[in-house]
Amino acid sequence: MAKHGKKYSDAARRYDHDHLHSGAEAVDLVKSLASASFDETVELAARLGVDPRKADQMLRGTVALPSGTGTDVRIAVFATGDAAAEAREAGAEFVGADDLVAQVEGGMLDFDVAISTPDLMPQVGKLGRVLGPRGLMPNPKTGTVTPEVGKAVADFKGGKVEYRTDRNGNVHVPIGKVSFEASALTANLSAVLEELEKVKPASAKGRYFKKITLASTMGPGVKVDPLRMHPTPDAAVSA
């Protein structure tokens, strides 16, 4: 078991670990428990009642956070010609084709999102071993393989985030910073939960939201009650 510092231990003693909070209560508590000297990220962790071994239950997509992420997102775009110019104008940090592929092959990974035009995917596909394990491989499901690279860059700069289930059916999504107003974090939390319910696989059986936790980077996890968070909770948590 990982050892935690004194600030974490002090925070962990200040609340009931087993209590299920409403979304707004959880946000307030997470903000109050944050004690790091930097502006911590607030992250949602949801364990879903899906079987990622089945292709139709492996979730992957994007959701636009209405309050943004509070993070400067660095973007690499694989494109040429007008599309490359469009990406640069939209604010992409790295833009190129074969030259950018070579840089990434050489170990340059100073970006958070990778976007590609469809015609360059054969070259980008060669980077699977590098980008895949880091969750950076462009994919049509997340809007990162698109001819409209300028719009994609603007969307991710403006607060669009990617989500995907891991092999245990967990989804981790950053929903903002501790410095955000509580209402802004609650709005982002609602947007993510609504998106996850919208993409619930028809073949998923039993309870869908098995566990929802909210935590800051250095803080303890606070449990969220789906019944007190979502406008139509019965569908989300029905057995």
Secondary structure, DSSP 8 states (H G I E B T S, - for coil): -----HHHHHHHTTS-TT--B-HHHHHHHHHHH---SS--EEEEEEEES--TTSGGG--EEEEE-TT--SS---EEEE--HHHHHHHHHHT-SEEESHHHHHHHHTT----SEEEE-GGGHHHHGGGHHHHGGGT-S--GGGT-B-S-HHHHHHHHHTTEEEEE--TTSEEEEEEEETTS-HHHHHHHHHHHHHHHHHT--TT--S-SEEEEEEEETTS--EEB-GGGT-SSHHHHH--
